[in-house]
């Protein structure tokens, strides 16, 4: 696919970053959760203060995937103290990886994932890991095809609903 670029997100990109974050999260999980829980989650976690703070966090890195100049998706990587779990002190967490619906099933998720792996190797990380909702079969299958295996789980709260995320990892050697 021509015209594909992965570029780092900066504070000046915050309005566009908020928009794609809300859109892709709601598209991915809206049909499987109550409108009340979804609205509560989006209001609490995908806003200017929260995402602006995340962009400024040392050890957190955001990237847009652009196709012919249009933002098609994004990726959030965490290292060191920015990781959400104490999985491995030398780990790389993929905290978020999302594509807009119109860009799915075109190999772009694979490109974002491979970019994350490249960053992990560039940063000399030994393990790549992430959390995935236990009911997100498409994502679980995608990660299995990329060589990740389940090693634990944690609770993810969406609105008032306590859900289970499976934690998956793979070695970066």
GIDA-V482876 format. One record per pair of residues at least 12 apart in sequence whose ideal C-beta (glycine too) atoms are under 10 Angstrom apart, sorted by the first residue. I is the first residue (numbers start at 1). J is the second residue. D is the distance in Angstrom with one decimal. If there is no record, write none. Layout:
# GIDA-V482876
i: [I;I]
j: [J;J]
d: [D;D]
This chain:
# GIDA-V482876
i: [1;1;1;1;1;1;1;2;2;3;3;3;3;3;4;4;4;4;4;4;4;4;4;4;5;5;5;5;5;5;5;5;6;6;6;6;6;6;6;6;6;6;6;6;6;6;6;7;7;7;7;7;7;8;8;8;8;8;9;9;9;9;9;9;9;9;9;9;9;10;10;11;11;11;11;12;13;13;13;13;13;14;14;14;14;15;15;16;16;16;17;17;17;17;17;17;17;17;17;17;17;18;18;18;18;18;18;18;19;19;20;20;20;20;20;20;20;20;20;21;21;21;21;21;21;21;21;21;21;21;21;22;22;22;22;22;22;23;23;23;23;24;24;24;24;24;24;24;24;24;24;24;24;25;25;25;25;25;25;25;25;26;26;26;26;26;27;27;27;27;27;28;28;28;28;28;28;28;28;29;29;29;29;29;29;30;32;32;32;32;32;33;33;33;33;33;34;34;34;34;35;36;36;36;37;37;37;37;37;37;38;38;38;39;40;40;40;40;40;41;41;41;41;41;41;42;42;43;44;44;44;45;45;51;54;54;54;54;54;55;57;57;57;58;58;58;58;59;59;59;59;59;59;59;59;60;60;60;60;60;60;60;60;60;60;61;61;61;61;61;61;61;61;61;61;61;62;62;62;62;62;62;63;63;63;63;63;63;63;63;65;65;65;65;65;65;65;65;65;65;67;67;67;67;67;67;70;70;70;71;71;72;72;72;72;72;72;72;72;72;72;73;73;73;73;73;73;73;73;73;73;73;74;74;74;74;74;74;75;75;75;75;75;75;75;75;75;75;75;75;75;76;76;76;76;76;76;76;77;77;77;77;77;77;77;77;77;77;77;77;77;77;78;78;78;78;78;78;78;78;79;79;79;79;79;79;79;80;80;80;80;82;83;83;84;84;84;84;84;84;84;85;85;85;85;85;85;87;87;87;87;87;87;87;87;87;88;88;88;88;88;88;88;89;89;89;90;90;90;90;90;90;90;91;91;91;91;91;91;91;91;92;92;92;92;92;92;92;92;92;92;92;92;92;92;92;93;93;93;93;93;93;93;93;93;93;94;94;94;94;94;94;94;94;94;94;94;94;94;94;95;95;95;96;96;97;97;97;97;97;97;97;97;97;97;98;99;99;104;105;109;109;109;109;110;110;110;113;113;113;113;113;113;113;114;116;116;116;116;117;117;117;117;118;119;120;120;121;121;123;124;125;125;126;126;126;127;127;127;127;127;127;128;128;128;128;128;128;128;128;129;129;129;129;129;129;129;129;130;130;130;130;130;130;130;130;131;131;131;131;131;131;131;131;131;132;132;132;132;132;132;132;132;132;133;133;133;133;133;133;134;134;134;134;134;134;134;135;135;136;136;139;139;140;140;143;143;143;143;144;146;146;147;147;147;147;148;148;148;148;148;149;149;149;149;149;150;150;150;150;151;151;151;151;151;152;152;152;152;152;153;153;153;153;154;154]
j: [67;68;103;106;107;108;111;67;68;66;67;68;69;70;65;66;67;68;72;103;106;107;108;111;63;64;65;66;67;68;69;72;63;64;65;66;73;74;75;108;111;112;114;115;116;118;119;62;63;64;65;66;71;55;61;62;63;64;51;54;55;61;62;63;64;71;74;75;76;55;62;51;52;55;56;55;55;62;64;71;74;48;51;52;55;48;51;64;71;74;46;48;51;52;54;55;62;64;71;74;76;42;46;47;48;50;51;52;46;71;46;64;71;72;73;74;98;99;100;42;45;46;47;50;51;54;62;74;76;96;98;42;43;45;46;47;51;46;98;100;101;46;72;73;74;96;97;98;99;100;101;103;104;38;41;42;45;46;96;98;158;38;39;41;42;46;98;99;100;101;104;98;99;101;104;133;136;138;139;41;133;135;136;158;163;42;133;135;136;158;163;133;158;159;161;163;158;159;160;161;159;159;160;161;157;158;159;160;161;163;158;159;161;159;157;158;159;160;161;156;157;158;159;160;161;158;159;159;157;158;159;157;158;76;76;78;82;95;96;76;78;81;82;79;80;81;82;77;78;79;80;81;82;83;93;76;77;78;79;80;81;82;83;93;95;75;76;77;78;79;82;92;95;116;119;123;74;75;76;77;95;96;75;76;77;97;112;115;116;119;97;98;99;100;103;108;109;111;112;115;99;100;102;103;106;108;100;102;103;100;103;98;99;100;102;103;104;106;108;111;112;96;97;98;99;100;103;104;108;109;111;112;96;97;98;99;100;112;94;95;96;97;98;99;109;111;112;113;115;116;119;93;94;95;96;97;98;116;92;93;94;95;96;97;115;116;119;120;123;125;128;130;91;92;93;94;95;96;129;130;91;92;93;119;120;123;125;92;93;123;125;95;95;129;129;130;131;154;156;165;167;129;131;152;154;165;167;127;128;129;130;131;151;152;167;169;125;126;127;128;129;169;171;125;126;127;120;123;124;125;126;127;172;120;125;126;127;128;129;169;172;116;117;119;120;121;123;124;125;126;127;128;129;130;169;172;116;120;125;127;128;129;130;131;167;169;112;113;116;117;119;120;128;129;130;131;132;143;148;168;129;130;131;130;131;109;112;113;115;116;130;132;139;142;143;112;111;112;138;138;138;139;142;146;142;145;146;128;130;142;143;145;146;148;146;128;130;146;172;146;147;170;172;172;172;170;172;172;173;172;172;171;172;171;172;173;151;169;170;171;172;173;146;147;148;168;169;170;171;172;148;151;152;167;168;169;170;172;143;148;165;166;167;168;169;170;152;153;154;156;164;165;166;167;168;144;148;150;153;156;165;166;167;168;156;158;163;164;165;166;150;153;156;163;164;165;166;163;164;165;166;166;168;166;168;166;168;169;170;168;168;170;168;169;170;171;166;167;168;169;170;166;167;168;169;170;166;167;168;169;166;167;168;169;170;165;166;167;168;169;165;166;167;168;166;167]
d: [7.1;9.4;9.9;6.6;6.7;7.5;8.3;9.0;7.9;8.0;5.8;4.0;7.5;9.1;7.0;7.2;5.6;8.3;8.2;10.0;9.5;9.2;7.1;6.5;9.7;8.3;7.6;4.8;8.2;9.2;8.4;10.0;5.2;7.2;5.3;7.6;9.5;9.5;7.6;9.8;7.4;7.2;9.9;5.3;9.8;9.8;9.8;9.9;6.5;5.4;8.4;6.4;9.3;9.8;6.7;6.9;5.6;8.0;9.4;9.9;6.5;8.3;3.7;6.3;5.6;9.4;6.9;9.1;8.8;7.2;8.5;9.9;6.6;5.8;7.2;10.0;8.2;8.2;7.1;8.7;9.6;6.4;6.5;5.7;6.9;8.2;10.0;7.8;6.1;9.5;9.3;9.7;6.0;9.1;9.4;7.5;6.8;7.7;8.5;7.0;9.9;9.9;6.3;7.0;6.5;9.2;5.8;8.9;9.5;8.6;9.9;7.8;5.6;8.8;7.4;5.9;7.4;9.5;6.9;8.8;8.9;4.8;9.5;9.7;6.6;9.9;9.6;7.3;9.3;7.9;7.6;5.7;9.9;9.9;5.1;9.1;9.8;9.7;8.7;6.6;8.7;9.9;10.0;7.1;7.6;8.7;9.6;3.7;6.9;6.1;8.1;9.9;9.9;8.3;7.8;6.9;8.7;6.6;8.6;7.0;9.4;6.3;9.4;9.4;6.8;9.2;8.6;9.5;7.6;5.4;9.4;6.7;9.3;8.8;9.9;8.9;7.6;9.2;8.5;8.6;7.4;9.3;8.0;7.1;9.4;9.6;8.4;6.4;8.5;9.5;9.5;9.9;5.8;7.2;6.5;8.5;9.1;7.1;8.8;7.3;9.4;6.2;7.8;9.4;9.2;5.3;2.7;6.0;4.9;9.5;7.2;6.6;9.5;7.4;9.7;8.1;3.8;6.9;9.3;9.8;8.0;4.8;4.9;9.3;8.8;9.7;9.0;9.4;9.6;10.0;8.3;9.7;9.2;9.8;7.5;9.4;8.8;8.9;9.6;9.5;8.3;8.9;5.5;9.2;7.6;7.6;6.8;8.9;6.0;4.8;4.4;5.8;3.2;7.6;9.6;6.6;7.3;5.3;8.2;9.6;9.8;4.5;9.3;9.3;7.7;8.3;7.2;4.7;7.7;7.9;8.7;9.8;9.9;9.7;7.5;9.5;6.4;7.1;5.3;7.9;9.5;8.4;4.6;8.0;7.6;9.7;7.7;7.0;8.8;8.7;9.4;9.5;7.3;9.6;8.0;6.0;9.0;6.9;5.5;8.1;9.9;9.5;9.7;6.4;8.4;7.2;8.8;9.4;8.6;7.8;9.3;9.7;6.0;5.7;8.0;3.9;9.2;8.6;6.0;9.9;9.4;9.8;7.5;5.5;3.6;6.2;6.1;8.7;6.2;7.5;9.3;6.3;6.9;7.8;6.0;8.4;9.5;8.2;6.9;8.8;6.8;5.1;8.1;9.8;9.7;9.9;4.9;8.5;6.9;6.2;9.1;8.5;7.3;4.4;4.1;7.6;9.1;9.6;6.1;6.9;6.2;7.1;9.0;9.2;9.1;5.9;6.0;8.1;8.9;9.6;9.3;9.9;8.7;7.5;4.2;8.2;5.2;9.5;9.8;9.8;7.5;5.7;7.5;8.9;8.6;6.4;6.8;9.7;10.0;9.7;9.8;8.5;8.3;8.3;9.8;9.7;7.6;8.2;10.0;10.0;9.8;7.9;7.9;8.0;6.5;10.0;6.9;6.8;9.9;5.0;9.6;9.9;8.0;8.0;7.1;6.7;8.3;6.6;4.4;9.5;7.2;7.8;10.0;10.0;9.3;9.6;9.7;9.3;7.6;5.7;4.6;6.8;9.3;8.5;6.1;7.1;4.4;7.3;5.6;7.7;9.0;7.0;8.6;6.9;4.1;9.2;6.8;9.9;4.1;8.7;7.0;5.0;7.4;9.3;9.8;7.1;9.5;9.8;9.6;9.3;8.0;5.7;6.3;8.4;9.7;9.5;8.7;7.6;5.3;9.4;9.8;9.2;6.7;7.5;4.2;8.9;9.7;9.2;9.5;9.4;10.0;7.2;8.0;8.9;9.9;6.9;5.5;6.8;9.7;7.4;7.7;9.8;8.6;9.3;9.6;8.9;9.9;7.6;9.0;9.8;9.7;9.0;6.4;9.4;8.2;8.8;7.8;9.0;9.6;7.9;8.3;9.7;5.6;9.5;8.6;6.6;8.9;9.7;9.6;8.3;9.5;8.6;6.4;9.6;9.7;9.7;4.6;5.7;8.8;9.4;8.9;10.0;5.6;6.7;5.9;7.1;9.8;5.5;7.3;6.1;6.3;9.4;9.1;9.2;7.6;9.1;6.6;5.5;8.0;5.3;7.8;7.9;9.3;6.4;6.5;3.8;7.7;10.0;7.1;7.2;8.9;9.3;7.4;5.8;7.8;9.6;9.2;8.2;6.4;6.9;9.5;3.8;7.0;5.4;7.6;10.0;8.6;9.0;9.9;9.8;6.1;5.5;8.2;6.2;6.9;8.9;6.2;7.6;5.7;7.9;9.8;7.5;9.5;7.3;4.6;6.8;5.6;8.0;8.7;9.1;9.2;9.8;9.6;7.2;8.1;9.1;5.3;9.8;8.7;8.2;9.2;7.2;9.5;9.6;4.7;8.6;9.6;9.5;3.9;6.2;4.8;9.9;10.0;6.3;6.8;6.9;5.1;6.9;5.5;8.5;8.7;5.7;7.0;5.5;10.0;9.5;7.9;4.3;9.1;8.9;6.3;5.3;5.9;9.9;8.8;6.3]
